[in-house]
Amino acid sequence: MTVLDRPARAATEPHPDGERADGIADPERADATARATTRLRPGALLVALLVLVAVVVLALVVGAGELGWRRVLDELVAQVTGTTSPLSEREAAIVWQLRLPRVLLAAVVGAALASAGAAFQGVFRNPLAEPYLLGAAAGAGLGATAVMVLAPAVTGWVIGPVPLAAFTGALTGVGLSWVLGRSAGSGTATLLLAGVAVTAFLTAVQTFVQQLNTDTIDEVYTWTMGGLNVTGWQDLWLTLPYVVPALVVLCVCARLLDVLALGDAEAASLGLRPGLVRLVSLGAASLATAAAVAVSGLIGFVGIVVPHVVRLLAGASYRVIVPLSVLGGAAFLVAADLLARTLMPGELPLGVVTAFAGAPFFALVLRTTRGRTP
């Protein structure tokens, strides 16, 4: 018997139908209970998977190189069926060594940011929460800036110094927020305020470091705007060992986030340890965010837009939102990256494209949730 199947203990506590024993309706508890009993439908999962595959194929076919979409499709079919390739060796290298690694990296980064955003929203019970809430972005920005400014000539590393510094900085920022939040109290509001304080401090340090070498301002600015300027498979192999386990943990914790929506007292009465669930969920989400930021820079709004679209289309249960956000986030960022590299002769920063889509959506979410956010 799981925590979702056990009945509440006290007669005065709400029943699963949203009414207390005294007959008084409890709409918020009824909504939380409805989320807890919602399951992921295979049809929704199949649709999301087909959308992702379609976007990936489109991103492989369309690009700056004049290869022709039909010839690229024939190349994909040739690789599957083992027939003769219609592309030259150089043209095939463009597809398999330039486009495919970039498309797959966009999918991994999008999946990481979207699922992390969903987890943050579940933990903080706030629809405006996003993956950079606890200082991951500020820490990553400080780490990357420090390398660009203080050690611009460092080369020959197996792992690039900028991604490594960004990854370390992101985890450091989250760690500082967690330590500060726990030292000041145990509530999510305290942790949130700690993230704001750490973000402000690390951003100030980044600005100071940046001024030490103004020749690198353009490089720092380009990184902070986000992008996937990759050649080869190295960045993808760097990211997968962190993102894949984090996504597995988040999907496993999704049903527990539904129980947390009932409130800490109710969750504890059902045998759940709310503090442990928050720690594991935030740890996995922060790890996924740090790995994504390390290879892509700061890409905003993915963690807000995708979970909300999933919530509107498929339901409010995190057992639905988290796994579909993985697929939806992957498809969203692959499509955004396709637009970033094809809309103009010069490539647009990926963060600009996601901001164009995300900022109006964020404003809409802010308006619709006004007065209902705890």
C-alpha positions in Angstrom: 0.0 0.0 0.0 1.5 3.3 -1.1 1.1 6.8 0.4 -1.4 7.6 -2.3 -3.6 4.6 -1.4 -3.8 5.0 2.4 -6.8 6.8 3.9 -6.4 9.9 6.0 -6.5 9.3 9.8 -8.7 11.9 11.4 -12.4 12.2 10.8 -12.1 16.0 10.7 -9.6 15.9 7.9 -10.8 16.1 4.2 -12.2 13.1 2.5 -11.0 12.2 -1.0 -14.1 13.8 -2.5 -13.0 17.3 -1.2 -15.4 17.5 1.8 -14.5 17.4 5.4 -16.4 15.2 7.8 -18.5 18.1 8.9 -19.7 18.6 5.3 -17.8 21.7 4.5 -16.3 21.8 1.1 -12.5 22.1 0.7 -11.8 23.0 -2.9 -8.0 23.2 -2.6 -7.8 19.8 -1.0 -10.2 18.3 -3.5 -8.0 19.7 -6.3 -4.9 18.2 -4.7 -6.6 14.9 -4.3 -7.7 14.9 -7.9 -4.0 15.5 -9.0 -2.9 12.6 -6.8 -5.3 10.2 -8.5 -4.5 11.3 -12.1 -2.3 8.9 -14.2 -0.3 9.4 -17.3 -2.2 8.2 -20.3 -0.3 6.2 -23.0 -2.0 8.3 -25.7 -0.6 11.5 -24.3 2.9 10.0 -24.0 2.7 8.7 -27.6 1.6 12.1 -29.0 4.4 13.9 -27.1 7.0 11.3 -28.4 5.7 11.7 -32.0 6.0 15.5 -31.8 9.5 15.2 -30.5 10.5 12.8 -33.3 9.0 15.1 -35.9 10.8 18.2 -34.6 14.1 16.3 -34.4 13.8 15.2 -38.1 12.8 18.7 -39.2 15.8 20.1 -37.4 18.1 17.6 -39.1 16.6 18.4 -42.5 16.7 22.2 -42.3 19.9 24.1 -41.9 22.3 26.7 -43.2 24.1 24.2 -45.5 22.5 23.8 -48.9 22.0 20.1 -48.7 18.4 19.9 -49.8 15.7 18.5 -47.5 14.9 15.6 -49.8 18.5 14.5 -49.9 18.9 14.7 -46.2 15.7 12.6 -45.8 17.1 10.1 -48.2 20.3 10.0 -46.1 18.3 9.3 -42.9 16.5 6.5 -44.7 19.8 5.1 -46.1 21.3 4.9 -42.6 18.3 3.0 -41.4 18.0 0.6 -44.3 21.7 0.3 -45.1 21.3 1.5 -48.7 23.7 3.8 -50.6 24.0 7.4 -49.2 23.0 10.2 -51.6 25.4 12.6 -49.8 29.1 13.1 -50.2 31.4 12.4 -47.3 31.6 16.2 -46.4 27.8 16.6 -46.6 27.2 13.5 -44.5 29.6 14.9 -41.9 27.5 18.1 -41.7 24.4 16.0 -40.9 26.0 13.5 -38.5 28.8 15.5 -36.9 27.3 19.0 -36.8 23.5 18.9 -36.9 22.7 15.7 -35.1 24.9 16.4 -32.0 23.4 19.9 -31.7 19.9 18.7 -32.1 20.3 16.0 -29.5 22.1 18.4 -27.1 19.2 20.8 -27.5 16.8 18.0 -26.7 18.7 17.0 -23.5 19.0 20.6 -22.3 15.3 21.3 -23.0 14.3 18.1 -21.2 16.5 19.0 -18.2 15.2 22.6 -17.8 11.6 21.8 -18.4 11.5 18.9 -15.9 13.5 20.9 -13.4 11.0 23.7 -13.7 8.1 21.3 -13.1 9.8 20.0 -10.0 10.5 23.4 -8.6 6.9 24.4 -9.1 5.8 21.2 -7.2 8.2 21.7 -4.3 7.4 25.4 -3.8 3.8 25.0 -4.8 4.2 28.1 -6.9 3.4 28.1 -10.7 6.0 30.8 -11.3 8.9 28.9 -9.9 11.7 28.1 -12.4 15.0 26.1 -12.5 17.2 29.2 -11.7 15.4 30.0 -8.5 18.1 28.9 -6.1 21.1 30.6 -7.6 22.0 28.1 -10.3 22.1 30.7 -13.1 24.1 33.2 -11.0 26.6 30.6 -9.9 27.1 29.3 -13.4 27.5 32.9 -14.7 30.1 33.6 -12.1 32.0 30.4 -12.9 32.0 30.9 -16.6 32.9 34.6 -16.3 35.8 33.8 -14.0 37.3 31.5 -16.5 36.8 33.8 -19.5 38.3 36.8 -17.6 41.0 35.2 -15.5 42.1 32.3 -17.6 41.2 33.0 -21.2 44.1 31.1 -22.7 43.5 27.8 -20.9 43.3 25.0 -23.5 44.0 21.3 -23.9 41.5 20.1 -21.2 39.5 17.0 -21.8 36.5 19.0 -20.6 36.3 22.6 -21.6 37.1 24.9 -18.7 34.1 27.1 -19.2 31.5 24.3 -19.0 33.3 22.8 -16.0 33.4 26.1 -14.2 29.7 26.8 -15.0 28.7 23.4 -13.7 30.7 23.9 -10.5 29.3 27.4 -10.1 25.7 26.3 -10.5 26.0 23.6 -7.9 27.8 26.0 -5.6 25.1 28.6 -5.9 22.4 26.0 -5.1 24.4 24.6 -2.2 24.9 28.1 -0.7 21.1 28.8 -1.0 20.3 25.5 0.7 22.8 26.0 3.6 21.6 29.6 4.1 17.9 28.6 3.9 18.3 25.7 6.3 20.2 27.8 8.8 17.5 30.4 8.9 14.5 28.0 9.0 12.9 25.0 7.4 10.2 26.4 5.3 10.1 26.8 1.5 9.7 30.5 1.8 12.9 30.8 3.7 14.7 28.7 1.1 13.3 30.9 -1.6 14.5 34.1 0.1 17.9 32.5 0.5 18.0 31.9 -3.2 17.2 35.5 -3.9 20.0 36.6 -1.6 22.6 34.2 -3.0 21.6 35.2 -6.6 22.1 38.9 -5.8 25.5 38.3 -4.2 26.8 36.1 -6.9 25.6 38.4 -9.7 27.4 41.3 -8.0 30.6 39.2 -7.8 30.2 38.3 -11.5 29.9 42.0 -12.4 33.1 42.8 -10.4 35.1 40.0 -12.0 33.8 41.0 -15.5 35.2 44.5 -15.0 38.7 43.1 -14.4 39.1 42.4 -18.2 36.7 44.4 -20.3 38.1 42.8 -23.5 36.1 39.7 -22.7 32.7 41.4 -22.2 31.5 40.3 -25.6 32.4 36.7 -24.9 30.7 36.8 -21.5 27.6 38.5 -23.0 27.3 35.9 -25.7 27.5 33.0 -23.1 24.9 34.6 -20.9 22.5 34.9 -23.8 22.6 31.1 -24.3 23.4 29.0 -27.3 24.4 25.6 -28.6 27.4 26.3 -30.8 28.7 22.8 -30.7 30.9 20.8 -33.1 31.0 17.1 -32.4 29.7 15.0 -29.6 31.8 16.0 -26.6 29.2 18.3 -24.9 26.5 15.7 -25.2 28.6 13.0 -23.6 29.5 15.6 -20.9 25.9 16.3 -20.1 24.2 12.9 -20.2 25.8 11.3 -17.1 24.2 14.0 -15.0 21.0 14.7 -16.8 19.7 11.1 -17.3 19.9 10.1 -13.6 18.4 13.4 -12.5 15.5 12.9 -14.9 14.9 9.4 -13.6 14.8 10.6 -10.0 12.4 13.5 -10.9 10.0 11.1 -12.7 10.1 8.7 -9.7 9.4 11.7 -7.3 6.6 13.0 -9.4 3.8 11.1 -7.6 5.3 12.3 -4.2 5.0 15.9 -5.4 1.3 15.3 -5.8 1.1 14.1 -2.2 3.0 17.2 -1.1 0.2 19.3 -2.6 -2.1 18.0 0.2 0.1 19.8 2.7 2.9 18.7 5.0 0.6 17.5 7.8 -1.5 15.3 5.5 1.6 14.0 3.6 3.2 13.1 6.9 0.1 11.3 8.1 0.3 9.2 4.9 3.8 8.1 5.8 5.7 10.6 3.6 8.7 12.6 4.8 8.1 16.0 3.1 11.6 17.4 3.9 13.3 14.4 2.3 11.1 14.6 -0.8 11.9 18.3 -1.2 15.6 17.6 -0.7 15.8 14.8 -3.3 13.6 16.7 -5.8 15.5 19.9 -5.5 18.8 18.1 -5.6 17.9 16.2 -8.8 16.4 19.4 -10.4 19.5 21.4 -9.5 21.8 18.8 -10.9 19.9 18.7 -14.2 19.9 22.5 -14.4 23.6 22.8 -13.6 24.5 20.2 -16.4 22.3 22.0 -18.9 23.6 25.5 -18.0 27.2 24.2 -18.3 26.9 23.5 -22.0 24.3 26.0 -23.1 24.6 29.1 -21.1 21.6 30.8 -19.6 18.4 29.9 -21.5 15.3 31.2 -19.8 11.6 30.4 -19.7 11.8 26.8 -20.7 11.1 25.7 -17.2 8.0 27.9 -17.0 6.5 27.6 -20.5 6.6 23.8 -21.0 5.2 22.6 -17.6 2.3 25.1 -18.0 1.5 24.0 -21.5 1.5 20.4 -20.3 -0.7 21.3 -17.3 -3.2 23.0 -19.6 -3.3 20.1 -22.2 -2.8 17.0 -20.1 -3.8 17.6 -16.5 -2.4 19.0 -13.2 -0.9 15.9 -11.7 2.9 15.9 -11.5 2.8 12.2 -12.6 1.7 13.7 -15.9 3.5 17.0 -15.9 7.1 15.7 -15.2 7.4 13.0 -17.8 5.6 15.0 -20.5 7.8 18.0 -19.6 10.8 15.9 -20.4 9.5 15.2 -24.0 7.9 18.6 -24.4 11.0 20.5 -23.2 13.1 18.5 -25.6 10.8 19.4 -28.5 10.5 23.0 -27.5 14.2 23.7 -27.3 15.0 21.8 -30.5 12.4 23.9 -32.3 13.7 27.1 -30.7 17.3 26.3 -31.7 16.1 25.6 -35.3 14.6 29.1 -35.4 17.7 30.6 -33.8 19.9 29.2 -36.6 17.6 29.7 -39.6 15.6 32.9 -39.0 18.5 35.3 -39.9 21.7 35.0 -41.8 23.6 35.4 -38.5 22.6 33.0 -35.8 20.4 34.4 -33.0 21.2 33.7 -29.3 19.0 30.9 -28.3 18.0 32.7 -25.1 16.5 35.5 -27.2 14.2 33.1 -29.1 13.0 31.4 -25.9 12.4 34.9 -24.3 10.3 35.9 -27.3 8.1 32.9 -26.7 8.4 32.8 -22.9 8.0 36.4 -21.8 4.4 36.9 -23.0 3.5 33.4 -21.7 5.0 34.3 -18.3 2.9 37.5 -18.2 -0.2 35.5 -19.0 0.6 33.0 -16.2 1.3 35.8 -13.8 -2.1 37.3 -14.6 -4.1 34.1 -14.3 -2.4 33.1 -11.0 -2.7 36.5 -9.4 -4.3 36.1 -5.9 -4.0 32.2 -6.0 -0.3 31.8 -5.4 0.6 31.0 -1.8 
